[in-house]
């Protein structure tokens, strides 16, 4: 499937909204429980997750302009989210009894980020070629 700017924009917006909702629910449930080192760590992870969801919403809102002028910011966001995915999956892998699902989630997340990186780079080249020919 060949992504367009419009479909990629929709993906960034929908995934940002979904992540915003999920991270908000996790953060609220952690703040309602008793304070411990684990809940503080989970709250920090939730705040970082909220930040990534807001960044995805920003990219979705301004994707056409970002592709023409500063696509490196989108690429940096995707690399940072891949790194955060690895970092945030590590505690789940080491502390959970169901490690298979942690690995499956990590692999799927990294594949999605790779797919987005490929399409952002392709659409950036197309946007820059269109602007240079006009």
C-alpha positions as CSV (number, residue, x, y, z in Angstrom):
1,X,0.0,0.0,0.0
2,X,1.3,3.4,-0.9
3,X,0.7,6.0,1.7
4,X,-0.2,9.6,0.8
5,X,0.3,12.7,2.8
6,X,-3.3,12.7,3.7
7,X,-3.3,9.0,4.9
8,X,0.0,9.5,6.8
9,X,-1.4,12.6,8.4
10,X,-4.5,10.7,9.5
11,X,-2.3,8.0,10.9
12,X,-0.3,10.5,13.0
13,X,-3.4,12.1,14.3
14,X,-5.3,8.9,15.2
15,X,-2.3,7.3,16.8
16,X,-1.6,10.5,18.7
17,X,-5.2,10.5,20.0
18,X,-5.2,6.8,20.9
19,X,-1.8,7.1,22.7
20,X,-3.1,10.3,24.5
21,X,-6.1,8.4,25.7
22,X,-4.2,5.3,26.8
23,X,-1.4,7.2,28.5
24,X,-4.0,9.4,30.3
25,X,-5.8,6.4,31.6
26,X,-2.6,4.8,32.8
27,X,-1.4,8.0,34.4
28,X,-4.8,8.6,36.2
29,X,-4.8,5.0,37.5
30,X,-1.3,5.3,38.8
31,X,-2.0,8.6,40.5
32,X,-5.0,7.1,42.3
33,X,-2.9,4.3,43.8
34,X,-0.7,4.5,46.8
35,X,2.6,6.3,46.3
36,X,5.6,4.0,45.8
37,X,8.6,3.9,43.7
38,X,6.8,1.8,41.1
39,X,3.9,4.3,40.8
40,X,6.3,7.2,40.5
41,X,8.2,5.4,37.8
42,X,4.9,4.5,36.0
43,X,3.9,8.2,36.3
44,X,7.1,9.3,34.7
45,X,6.7,6.7,31.9
46,X,3.1,8.0,31.4
47,X,4.2,11.6,31.2
48,X,6.8,10.7,28.6
49,X,4.1,8.8,26.7
50,X,1.8,11.8,26.8
51,X,4.6,13.9,25.4
52,X,5.1,11.5,22.5
53,X,1.3,11.5,21.8
54,X,1.2,15.3,21.7
55,X,4.2,15.3,19.4
56,X,2.4,12.8,17.0
57,X,-0.6,15.1,17.1
58,X,1.6,18.1,16.2
59,X,3.2,16.2,13.3
60,X,-0.3,15.1,12.1
61,X,-1.6,18.7,12.2
62,X,1.3,20.2,10.3
63,X,2.6,17.2,8.2
64,X,2.4,18.8,4.7
65,X,4.5,21.9,5.8
66,X,6.9,19.7,7.9
67,X,7.6,17.5,4.9
68,X,8.6,20.5,2.8
69,X,10.6,22.4,5.4
70,X,11.8,20.2,8.3
71,X,11.2,16.6,7.7
72,X,14.3,15.9,9.9
73,X,12.1,16.7,12.9
74,X,9.7,14.0,12.0
75,X,12.5,11.5,11.5
76,X,14.0,12.5,14.8
77,X,10.6,12.0,16.5
78,X,10.2,8.6,15.0
79,X,13.8,7.5,16.0
80,X,13.1,8.9,19.5
81,X,9.8,7.0,19.7
82,X,11.6,3.8,18.6
83,X,14.2,4.3,21.4
84,X,11.5,5.0,23.9
85,X,9.6,1.9,22.8
86,X,12.7,-0.2,23.5
87,X,13.3,1.5,26.9
88,X,9.7,1.3,28.0
89,X,9.5,-2.4,26.9
90,X,12.5,-3.4,29.0
91,X,10.7,-3.3,32.4
92,X,7.7,-5.1,31.0
93,X,10.0,-7.8,29.6
94,X,12.1,-8.2,32.8
95,X,9.3,-7.8,35.4
96,X,6.4,-9.6,33.6
97,X,5.7,-13.3,33.5
98,X,4.4,-13.0,30.0
99,X,7.6,-12.0,28.1
100,X,6.3,-13.3,24.8
101,X,3.8,-10.5,24.5
102,X,6.3,-7.9,25.5
103,X,8.6,-9.0,22.6
104,X,5.6,-9.2,20.2
105,X,4.5,-5.7,21.1
106,X,8.1,-4.4,20.7
107,X,8.5,-6.0,17.3
108,X,5.2,-4.7,16.0
109,X,5.9,-1.2,17.3
110,X,9.3,-1.1,15.7
111,X,7.9,-2.4,12.4
112,X,5.3,0.3,12.4
113,X,7.9,3.0,13.1
114,X,10.1,1.5,10.3
115,X,7.1,1.7,7.9
116,X,6.4,5.3,8.9
117,X,10.1,6.3,8.5
118,X,10.1,4.8,5.0
119,X,7.0,6.7,4.0
120,X,8.0,9.9,5.6
121,X,11.3,9.8,3.6
122,X,9.5,9.0,0.4
123,X,6.9,11.7,0.8
124,X,9.7,14.2,1.8
125,X,11.5,13.5,-1.5
126,X,8.2,13.8,-3.4
127,X,7.3,17.1,-1.7
128,X,10.8,18.6,-2.3
129,X,10.7,17.5,-5.9
130,X,7.3,19.1,-6.4
131,X,8.4,22.4,-4.8
132,X,11.7,22.4,-6.9
133,X,9.8,21.9,-10.2
134,X,7.2,24.7,-9.6
